[in-house]
Amino acid sequence: MNALRLLLKNEGVELKDFDKWVNKDPLTAVPLIAYYSVVNSCVYSGKSFTSDKEFFIAEMLDSGQLEAISDAVSDAMNADTGEAGKK
């Protein structure tokens, strides 16, 4: 949930507009969701994360792993509802 808060705050997106924002540009939105998930994870572990957002997006899109990463992010977002890992 904190990763979502970070994304909304830093990207200037309101929660009510989140679905529209993702659908408007999924090739940017999905990597940014992953980016802020990594940032959030680093906050909890006390580590710093200094990767440039554009570099992170390029690496994610060009690595050929977009679908696998998208599935992992989606699975992680469902963890709070007990749905994680159910496919």
C-alpha positions in Angstrom: 0.0 0.0 0.0 2.9 2.4 0.8 4.3 1.8 -2.7 1.0 3.0 -4.2 1.0 6.0 -1.9 4.6 6.9 -3.0 3.6 6.5 -6.7 0.5 8.7 -6.3 2.3 11.4 -4.4 5.4 11.5 -6.7 3.6 11.1 -10.0 0.8 13.5 -9.2 -1.9 11.0 -9.7 -5.1 10.9 -7.6 -6.4 7.6 -6.4 -9.7 8.1 -8.2 -7.8 8.5 -11.5 -5.4 5.6 -11.0 -7.1 3.1 -13.4 -7.4 5.8 -16.1 -3.7 6.7 -15.6 -2.6 3.1 -16.0 -4.8 2.5 -19.0 -3.6 5.7 -20.7 0.1 4.6 -20.8 0.6 1.1 -19.4 4.2 0.9 -20.8 5.1 3.7 -18.3 2.6 2.9 -15.6 3.5 -0.7 -15.0 7.2 -0.1 -14.7 6.5 2.8 -12.4 4.5 0.6 -10.1 7.4 -1.8 -10.0 9.8 1.1 -9.4 7.9 2.4 -6.4 7.6 -1.1 -5.1 11.4 -1.4 -5.1 11.6 2.0 -3.5 9.2 0.9 -0.8 11.1 -2.3 -0.2 14.3 -0.3 0.2 12.7 1.9 2.7 11.8 -1.1 4.9 15.2 -2.7 4.5 17.0 0.6 5.3 18.8 0.6 1.9 19.0 3.4 -0.5 17.8 3.1 -4.1 19.3 5.5 -6.6 18.2 4.1 -10.0 17.0 6.8 -12.3 13.3 6.2 -13.2 13.8 6.4 -16.9 16.7 3.9 -16.7 14.6 1.6 -14.6 11.7 1.8 -17.1 14.0 1.2 -20.1 15.6 -1.8 -18.4 12.3 -3.3 -17.5 10.8 -2.9 -21.0 13.9 -4.0 -22.8 14.7 -7.0 -20.6 11.9 -9.0 -22.1 10.6 -9.6 -18.6 7.6 -7.1 -18.6 5.0 -9.8 -18.3 6.8 -11.7 -15.5 7.4 -8.4 -13.5 3.8 -7.3 -14.1 2.5 -10.6 -12.7 4.8 -10.3 -9.7 3.6 -6.8 -9.0 0.0 -7.8 -9.4 0.5 -10.7 -7.1 2.2 -8.5 -4.5 -0.7 -6.0 -4.6 -3.1 -8.8 -3.9 -1.2 -10.0 -0.8 -3.3 -7.8 1.5 -6.5 -9.4 0.3 -5.1 -13.0 0.7 -5.3 -13.5 -3.0 -1.5 -13.6 -3.6 -0.3 -16.7 -5.4 -3.8 -17.8 -6.5 -3.9 -18.2 -10.2 
